[in-house]
Amino acid sequence: YMEAVFPPGMQTAVHRHPGPEAWYLVSGAQCVQTPDGASVVRAGGGAVVPAGPPMRLTGVGADTRRSLVLVLHDAAQPWMTMTSDWTPA
């Protein structure tokens, strides 16, 4: 688990996780993009991306995005892998 802080406009690299990633937004908003589409999560909300698909997170809006994040995975695997096999819209 970790705390993630994104100033408005900050993006993660395209990556994937070997287990589900779940987060709860304490402040701000984020857009999560996967091959299945995009959704915006705002403060007080949360979301889960299942294991496997590539994703990119972006801080959106005028406020800093602060979230609590949990990635459940087998400790024998890296918790995150950068990937270039998908390009967000």
Rosetta blueprint (number, residue, H / E / L):
1 Y L
2 M E
3 E E
4 A E
5 V E
6 F E
7 P L
8 P L
9 G L
10 M L
11 Q E
12 T L
13 A L
14 V L
15 H E
16 R E
17 H L
18 P L
19 G L
20 P L
21 E E
22 A E
23 W E
24 Y E
25 L E
26 V E
27 S E
28 G L
29 A E
30 Q E
31 C E
32 V E
33 Q E
34 T E
35 P L
36 D L
37 G E
38 A E
39 S E
40 V E
41 V E
42 R E
43 A L
44 G L
45 G L
46 G E
47 A E
48 V E
49 V E
50 P L
51 A L
52 G L
53 P L
54 P L
55 M E
56 R E
57 L E
58 T E
59 G E
60 V E
61 G L
62 A L
63 D L
64 T L
65 R E
66 R E
67 S E
68 L E
69 V E
70 L E
71 V E
72 L L
73 H L
74 D L
75 A L
76 A L
77 Q L
78 P L
79 W L
80 M L
81 T E
82 M E
83 T L
84 S L
85 D L
86 W L
87 T L
88 P L
89 A L
